[in-house]
Amino acid sequence: MRHITAADITAFEKVYRLNFVNGLPGFKPANLVGTAAPDGRTNLAIFSSVLHLGSDPAVLGMVTRPTTVPRHTYQNIKDNGGAYTLNHVPLGLVAQAHYTSANFEDVSEFEACGFTADFRDGFPAPYVAESPLSIGLRLREEHPIFNGTVLLVGTVEHVYLREEALRPDGTLDLVALAEAAISGLDGYHEVRPPVRFGYARPGQFPQPL
Ligand SMILES: Cc1cc2nc3c(=O)[nH]c(=O)nc-3n(C[C@H](O)[C@H](O)[C@H](O)COP(=O)(O)O)c2cc1C
């Protein structure tokens, strides 16, 4: 087993370190974050840092990189009433989704990367029409992290999903939606159906459902 220490990581060449550390969390979700500036200009960016923070109320977090350089996603959320959307990425769209991470200046990533901005039910941030599962959120809190990144905490206001994604017990069949998972900074994966065990209890070794 190879042993790598904090000192080793600090000494890594920059891109090597970026690749290495971005792989440490394991597989991550693939979401496109949709926002709009107050003048209506739209923005779309791939984020892999989305996480569950609570179910009642429904709260999701995501981490934005240091805002020392302009971050359109963060700025739009702040300027547009805290509204943003998360849009799951299906396997067929991973190239376009990855392309949204390029540094587009004066053109919307919706247009540049081949996605359709879809404004639904009066919500001020655009959804991705091509996504099989989309969520409308409102920024509730932001927590600065010591390294300059910011944890954005949002409450879920709307969910749109294809009918076949919703199982009778409320779990989501993300494989039925052919959703991709992410590893590192540029790996997109096909996911196989899960083994499910239900709620774990002491004295009952988990059995597949
Ligand atoms: C696979 C992948 C995952 C990413 N995840 C995040 C993330 O979680 N947070 C973030 O701030 N940027 C993330 N990025 C970078 C953004 O997509 C990129 O900075 C984008 O240009 C931001 O656009 P904006 O300036 O319009 O907000 C990721 C990029 C890739 C390729």
PDBQT file of the ligand as one rigid body, heavy atoms in Angstrom, charges set to zero:
ROOT
HETATM    1  C1  LIG A 301     -16.213  17.675 -13.370  1.00  0.00    +0.000 C 
HETATM    2  C2  LIG A 301     -16.200  19.101 -12.879  1.00  0.00    +0.000 A 
HETATM    3  C3  LIG A 301     -16.719  19.394 -11.626  1.00  0.00    +0.000 A 
HETATM    4  C4  LIG A 301     -16.736  20.711 -11.151  1.00  0.00    +0.000 A 
HETATM    5  N1  LIG A 301     -17.260  20.975  -9.916  1.00  0.00    +0.000 NA
HETATM    6  C5  LIG A 301     -17.243  22.245  -9.437  1.00  0.00    +0.000 A 
HETATM    7  C6  LIG A 301     -17.771  22.543  -8.150  1.00  0.00    +0.000 A 
HETATM    8  O1  LIG A 301     -18.282  21.666  -7.441  1.00  0.00    +0.000 OA
HETATM    9  N2  LIG A 301     -17.683  23.836  -7.714  1.00  0.00    +0.000 N 
HETATM   10  C7  LIG A 301     -17.153  24.838  -8.498  1.00  0.00    +0.000 A 
HETATM   11  O2  LIG A 301     -17.113  25.991  -8.052  1.00  0.00    +0.000 OA
HETATM   12  N3  LIG A 301     -16.665  24.578  -9.721  1.00  0.00    +0.000 NA
HETATM   13  C8  LIG A 301     -16.700  23.315 -10.208  1.00  0.00    +0.000 A 
HETATM   14  N4  LIG A 301     -16.215  23.056 -11.452  1.00  0.00    +0.000 N 
HETATM   15  C9  LIG A 301     -15.715  24.175 -12.257  1.00  0.00    +0.000 C 
HETATM   16  C10 LIG A 301     -16.830  24.950 -12.922  1.00  0.00    +0.000 C 
HETATM   17  O3  LIG A 301     -17.612  24.133 -13.773  1.00  0.00    +0.000 OA
HETATM   18  C11 LIG A 301     -16.186  26.082 -13.729  1.00  0.00    +0.000 C 
HETATM   19  O4  LIG A 301     -15.387  26.869 -12.904  1.00  0.00    +0.000 OA
HETATM   20  C12 LIG A 301     -17.206  26.935 -14.405  1.00  0.00    +0.000 C 
HETATM   21  O5  LIG A 301     -16.547  27.643 -15.393  1.00  0.00    +0.000 OA
HETATM   22  C13 LIG A 301     -17.841  27.909 -13.453  1.00  0.00    +0.000 C 
HETATM   23  O6  LIG A 301     -18.528  28.793 -14.243  1.00  0.00    +0.000 OA
HETATM   24  P1  LIG A 301     -19.041  30.206 -13.762  1.00  0.00    +0.000 P 
HETATM   25  O7  LIG A 301     -17.877  31.139 -13.671  1.00  0.00    +0.000 OA
HETATM   26  O8  LIG A 301     -19.961  30.528 -14.878  1.00  0.00    +0.000 OA
HETATM   27  O9  LIG A 301     -19.722  30.018 -12.473  1.00  0.00    +0.000 OA
HETATM   28  C14 LIG A 301     -16.205  21.751 -11.950  1.00  0.00    +0.000 A 
HETATM   29  C15 LIG A 301     -15.664  21.449 -13.206  1.00  0.00    +0.000 A 
HETATM   30  C16 LIG A 301     -15.670  20.137 -13.673  1.00  0.00    +0.000 A 
HETATM   31  C17 LIG A 301     -15.100  19.841 -15.027  1.00  0.00    +0.000 C 
ENDROOT
TORSDOF 0
